[in-house]
């Protein structure tokens, strides 16, 4: 390796390190602020470590029943939405791999068109309302049952499986459903894990859809609640509307501020989905790059 190559390698590593730090620091600073006394944070100078460490902010957040309820809605939506979406998309993709499916090319073109063109927000709103999904928990689930992009990835993976597996299944008396659930699906661990994470993150982080289709306060997920908090002075109102136990606790904590509570709420909304990543990290390379193997 020449000196020029070494210099270029060092520059690339330095650039990537600075990029990683600049990406990670805002999240770290929010965590530090959430762990610091609010009145002390208001003085400024909080950068990489809490100056006056406290868990009081999280105590207040977890005593607010509305935030905990919104958290539960997000958990339920993410679990049900991910399982149903992955299952339905995988079934659809498997059907699209069958050469005996009449009109397969037409269906594929129709699916691809939906990736680039849509009716827009108003037609979508009217459709959701006519389907009876407005202000319903199922508005989180039904519209996202099929993802065309994920279907293409699944289809590519399924086409890459040995053809002999399908023939062996037929000899053993398996039909389409038996082949899919007993052979194809168990062999699809990497792609299922990767697309499940992407789908779960999309469900967990979605705040826009509930803000359009949900009026019922009991159906608002944590991300929409967080968006409301960060976009207005609603945290001050939240502090005033806490139940009696939380109000009494808040009165005793003179160092609590709306900013410190906002940061604590943001951490509660963000950390759970981040903690899922290590469990599926080992599937990423094979799962994500599967689409480049065979078209």
Secondary structure in CASP SS format (residue, H / E / C, confidence):
PFRMAT SS
TARGET T0000
AUTHOR 0000-0000-0000
METHOD secondary structure of the structure
MODEL  1
X C 1.00
X C 1.00
X H 1.00
X H 1.00
X H 1.00
X H 1.00
X H 1.00
X H 1.00
X H 1.00
X H 1.00
X H 1.00
X H 1.00
X H 1.00
X H 1.00
X H 1.00
X H 1.00
X H 1.00
X H 1.00
X H 1.00
X H 1.00
X H 1.00
X H 1.00
X H 1.00
X H 1.00
X H 1.00
X H 1.00
X H 1.00
X H 1.00
X H 1.00
X H 1.00
X H 1.00
X H 1.00
X H 1.00
X H 1.00
X C 1.00
X E 1.00
X C 1.00
X H 1.00
X H 1.00
X H 1.00
X H 1.00
X C 1.00
X C 1.00
X C 1.00
X C 1.00
X C 1.00
X C 1.00
X C 1.00
X C 1.00
X C 1.00
X C 1.00
X C 1.00
X E 1.00
X C 1.00
X C 1.00
X H 1.00
X H 1.00
X H 1.00
X H 1.00
X H 1.00
X H 1.00
X H 1.00
X H 1.00
X C 1.00
X H 1.00
X H 1.00
X H 1.00
X H 1.00
X H 1.00
X H 1.00
X H 1.00
X H 1.00
X H 1.00
X H 1.00
X H 1.00
X H 1.00
X H 1.00
X H 1.00
X H 1.00
X H 1.00
X H 1.00
X H 1.00
X H 1.00
X H 1.00
X H 1.00
X H 1.00
X H 1.00
X H 1.00
X H 1.00
X H 1.00
X H 1.00
X H 1.00
X H 1.00
X H 1.00
X H 1.00
X H 1.00
X H 1.00
X C 1.00
X C 1.00
X C 1.00
X C 1.00
X C 1.00
X C 1.00
X H 1.00
X H 1.00
X H 1.00
X H 1.00
X H 1.00
X H 1.00
X H 1.00
X H 1.00
X H 1.00
X H 1.00
X H 1.00
X H 1.00
X H 1.00
X C 1.00
X C 1.00
X C 1.00
X C 1.00
X H 1.00
X H 1.00
X H 1.00
X H 1.00
X H 1.00
X H 1.00
X H 1.00
X H 1.00
X H 1.00
X H 1.00
X C 1.00
X C 1.00
X C 1.00
X C 1.00
X C 1.00
X C 1.00
X H 1.00
X H 1.00
X H 1.00
X C 1.00
X C 1.00
X H 1.00
X H 1.00
X H 1.00
X C 1.00
X C 1.00
X C 1.00
X H 1.00
X H 1.00
X H 1.00
X H 1.00
X H 1.00
X H 1.00
X H 1.00
X H 1.00
X H 1.00
X H 1.00
X H 1.00
X H 1.00
X C 1.00
X C 1.00
X C 1.00
X H 1.00
X H 1.00
X H 1.00
X H 1.00
X H 1.00
X H 1.00
X H 1.00
X H 1.00
X H 1.00
X C 1.00
X C 1.00
X C 1.00
X C 1.00
X H 1.00
X H 1.00
X H 1.00
X H 1.00
X H 1.00
X H 1.00
X H 1.00
X H 1.00
X H 1.00
X C 1.00
X H 1.00
X H 1.00
X H 1.00
X H 1.00
X H 1.00
X H 1.00
X H 1.00
X H 1.00
X H 1.00
X H 1.00
X H 1.00
X H 1.00
X H 1.00
X H 1.00
X H 1.00
X H 1.00
X H 1.00
X H 1.00
X H 1.00
X H 1.00
X C 1.00
X C 1.00
X H 1.00
X H 1.00
X H 1.00
X H 1.00
X H 1.00
X H 1.00
X C 1.00
X C 1.00
X C 1.00
X H 1.00
X H 1.00
X H 1.00
X C 1.00
X C 1.00
X H 1.00
X H 1.00
X H 1.00
X H 1.00
X H 1.00
X H 1.00
X H 1.00
X H 1.00
X H 1.00
X H 1.00
X C 1.00
X C 1.00
X H 1.00
X H 1.00
X H 1.00
X H 1.00
X H 1.00
X H 1.00
X H 1.00
X C 1.00
X C 1.00
X C 1.00
X H 1.00
X H 1.00
X H 1.00
X H 1.00
X H 1.00
X H 1.00
X H 1.00
X H 1.00
X H 1.00
X C 1.00
X C 1.00
X C 1.00
X C 1.00
X C 1.00
X H 1.00
X H 1.00
X H 1.00
X H 1.00
X H 1.00
X H 1.00
X H 1.00
X H 1.00
X H 1.00
X H 1.00
X H 1.00
X H 1.00
X H 1.00
X H 1.00
X H 1.00
X H 1.00
X H 1.00
X H 1.00
X H 1.00
X H 1.00
X H 1.00
X H 1.00
X H 1.00
X H 1.00
X H 1.00
X H 1.00
X H 1.00
X H 1.00
X H 1.00
X H 1.00
X H 1.00
X H 1.00
X H 1.00
X H 1.00
X H 1.00
X C 1.00
X C 1.00
X C 1.00
END
